Amino acid sequence: MYKLLIGNKNYSTWSMRPWILLKQAGIDFQEHLVQFDSFEPDSQFKNQILKHNPAGKVPALIDGELMVWDSLAICEYVAEQHPELTLWPQDTVLRARARCISAEMHSSFQALRNLCPMNIEADLSHIGEQLWGEHAALRTDVARIEQIWSQRPSTDSFLCGEFGIADAFYAPVVLRFVCFNLPVSAASQSYMQKMLSLASVQQWIAEAKQEQMFVPFDEPYRQHRLQYLQS
């Protein structure tokens, strides 16, 4: 059975991607949470994760004697091990698109990442309104993501037809948009609701809210946990 090392569900977008993929695909795995405290070399997090992953980051997938780190590499490996699940689309054009938009999410959208970190339990809509007005780069990132979402094969489909790796990569984006209540089109909201209705996403959200942890270095907008909690 796979072992997946992840960080806090409330904050860790990178961990969410392979976790959602494995859960939604029905692939058995053992979860191992390495809690964030800081990313300093002498932090508890670094001391724990370095026992498993010399890169010192989550997520990491362990399969027997093999370890795969980096969320995209993990998803690629899982897809190779389970070809019957078609985690990449069978259609050549859709498969190329799925790889492109997954890689784009993996390496781009720095304004969204930096300004709107995932914080599932918090309602930061008032912060989102302020950021939206002040940062053109954020508006550009969101416009590009909306363009990607608008090009899915049909209005009621996932990004490349059936649920797959590309959707797992954009799942944390959906939760960023919700947390900061960023203004998006009705079509984007429809895709977001489709993602939010997935059992795997609902489970991740529920478990993130149960953590009830406050990690200061992941909290640019809250002074303590009780601020801006969702009702």
C-alpha positions in Angstrom: 0.0 0.0 0.0 1.2 3.5 -0.8 2.2 5.8 2.0 1.5 9.5 1.4 3.2 12.2 3.5 1.3 15.4 3.6 1.2 18.7 5.5 -1.6 20.4 7.3 -4.8 20.0 5.3 -5.9 23.6 6.1 -2.9 25.1 4.3 -1.1 22.6 2.1 -2.2 23.0 -1.5 0.7 20.8 -2.7 -0.4 17.9 -0.5 -4.0 18.2 -1.5 -3.3 17.4 -5.1 -2.2 13.8 -4.9 -4.4 13.1 -1.8 -7.5 14.2 -3.8 -6.4 12.1 -6.8 -5.9 9.0 -4.8 -9.1 9.3 -2.8 -11.3 10.2 -5.8 -9.7 7.3 -7.8 -10.4 4.8 -5.0 -6.7 3.9 -4.6 -5.8 2.7 -1.1 -3.1 4.6 0.7 -1.9 5.3 4.2 -1.8 9.0 5.1 1.0 10.3 7.3 0.6 13.9 8.4 3.8 15.9 9.1 2.5 19.0 10.9 3.8 22.4 9.9 5.5 24.6 12.5 7.9 26.5 10.3 10.2 25.7 7.4 13.4 26.7 9.2 16.2 24.1 9.1 15.8 23.3 12.8 12.0 23.2 12.8 10.1 20.1 13.9 8.6 19.8 10.4 12.0 19.8 8.7 13.4 17.3 11.2 10.5 14.9 10.6 10.2 15.2 6.8 13.9 14.9 6.2 13.7 11.4 7.7 11.8 10.4 4.6 12.4 13.0 1.9 15.8 14.6 1.4 14.2 17.5 -0.4 12.6 18.4 2.9 9.1 19.0 1.5 5.6 17.5 1.3 4.0 15.7 -0.4 6.0 12.5 -0.8 4.7 9.1 -1.9 6.4 6.0 -0.6 5.8 2.7 -2.5 7.9 0.0 -1.0 11.5 1.0 -1.4 10.7 3.8 -3.8 10.0 7.3 -2.8 8.4 9.9 -5.2 8.4 13.5 -4.3 6.8 16.6 -6.0 3.1 16.6 -6.5 3.2 16.3 -10.3 5.7 13.5 -10.3 3.6 11.6 -7.7 0.5 12.0 -9.9 2.4 10.9 -13.0 3.7 7.8 -11.1 0.3 6.9 -9.9 -1.2 7.2 -13.4 1.6 4.9 -14.7 0.9 2.3 -12.0 -2.9 2.4 -12.6 -3.4 2.8 -16.4 -6.9 1.3 -16.2 -8.1 4.4 -14.2 -7.2 6.8 -17.1 -6.1 9.5 -14.7 -4.8 11.2 -17.9 -7.4 11.2 -20.7 -7.2 8.5 -23.3 -7.8 11.1 -26.1 -4.5 12.4 -27.4 -5.6 16.0 -27.6 -7.3 16.1 -24.2 -4.3 14.3 -22.7 -1.9 16.9 -24.0 -4.2 19.7 -22.7 -4.5 18.0 -19.3 -0.7 17.8 -19.0 -0.3 21.5 -20.1 -2.8 22.9 -17.7 -1.4 20.8 -14.9 2.1 21.9 -15.5 0.9 25.5 -15.9 -0.7 25.3 -12.4 2.5 23.7 -11.1 4.7 26.6 -12.2 2.6 29.7 -12.6 0.1 32.0 -10.9 2.5 33.5 -8.5 0.3 36.4 -7.6 -2.5 34.1 -6.6 -0.2 31.9 -4.6 1.5 34.7 -2.8 -1.5 36.9 -2.1 -4.2 34.2 -1.5 -2.8 31.2 0.4 -5.2 28.4 1.0 -6.9 28.7 4.4 -9.9 26.4 4.3 -11.4 27.3 7.8 -11.1 31.1 7.4 -13.5 33.5 5.7 -11.2 36.1 4.2 -13.7 37.6 1.8 -13.0 41.2 3.0 -9.3 40.6 2.4 -10.1 39.2 -1.0 -12.0 42.3 -2.0 -9.1 44.5 -1.0 -6.5 42.4 -2.8 -8.7 42.3 -5.9 -8.8 46.1 -6.1 -5.1 46.6 -5.4 -3.3 43.9 -7.5 -3.6 43.7 -11.2 -1.4 40.6 -11.3 -4.0 38.8 -9.2 -6.8 39.7 -11.5 -4.6 38.5 -14.5 -4.0 35.1 -12.8 -7.7 34.6 -12.1 -8.6 35.6 -15.6 -6.2 33.0 -17.0 -7.6 30.3 -14.7 -11.1 31.2 -15.7 -10.1 30.9 -19.4 -8.7 27.4 -18.7 -11.9 26.4 -16.9 -14.0 27.8 -19.7 -12.4 25.5 -22.3 -13.4 22.2 -20.7 -15.2 19.9 -23.2 -18.7 20.7 -22.0 -20.3 23.0 -19.3 -21.0 20.0 -17.1 -17.7 18.1 -17.5 -14.5 18.3 -15.6 -11.5 20.1 -17.1 -10.7 17.4 -19.7 -13.8 15.2 -19.6 -13.8 12.8 -16.6 -12.2 13.7 -13.3 -8.4 13.4 -13.5 -5.0 14.8 -12.6 -5.8 18.3 -14.0 -8.8 18.6 -11.7 -6.8 17.5 -8.7 -4.3 20.2 -9.5 -7.0 22.9 -9.6 -8.9 21.7 -6.5 -6.8 23.9 -4.2 -7.5 26.9 -6.5 -11.2 26.4 -6.0 -10.7 26.6 -2.2 -8.6 29.7 -2.5 -11.3 31.3 -4.5 -13.9 30.3 -1.9 -11.8 31.5 1.1 -11.2 35.0 -0.5 -14.5 35.1 -2.3 -12.8 36.2 -5.5 -15.3 37.4 -8.2 -15.6 34.8 -11.0 -18.1 34.1 -13.7 -21.2 31.9 -13.4 -19.5 29.3 -15.6 -16.5 29.2 -13.2 -18.8 29.0 -10.2 -20.5 26.0 -11.9 -17.1 24.2 -12.2 -16.3 25.1 -8.6 -19.5 23.7 -7.3 -18.8 20.5 -9.3 -15.4 20.2 -7.6 -16.8 21.1 -4.1 -19.4 18.3 -4.5 -16.8 15.6 -4.8 -16.6 13.2 -1.9 -12.8 13.5 -1.7 -12.9 17.3 -1.6 -15.6 17.3 1.0 -13.6 14.9 3.1 -10.4 17.1 2.8 -12.4 20.2 3.8 -14.0 18.5 6.8 -10.7 17.2 8.0 -9.0 20.6 7.5 -11.6 22.2 9.7 -11.1 19.5 12.4 -7.4 20.3 12.6 -8.1 23.5 14.5 -4.4 24.5 14.4 -3.0 27.9 13.9 0.4 28.1 12.0 1.6 31.7 12.2 3.9 31.6 9.2 1.0 30.4 7.0 -1.3 33.2 8.3 -0.6 36.6 6.7 -4.1 38.0 7.5 -5.0 36.5 10.9 -3.5 37.3 14.2 -5.1 34.3 15.9 -7.3 31.5 14.9 -10.6 33.0 16.1 -10.3 35.8 13.6 -12.4 35.5 10.4 -13.6 31.9 11.0 -16.4 30.8 8.7 -19.7 30.6 10.5 
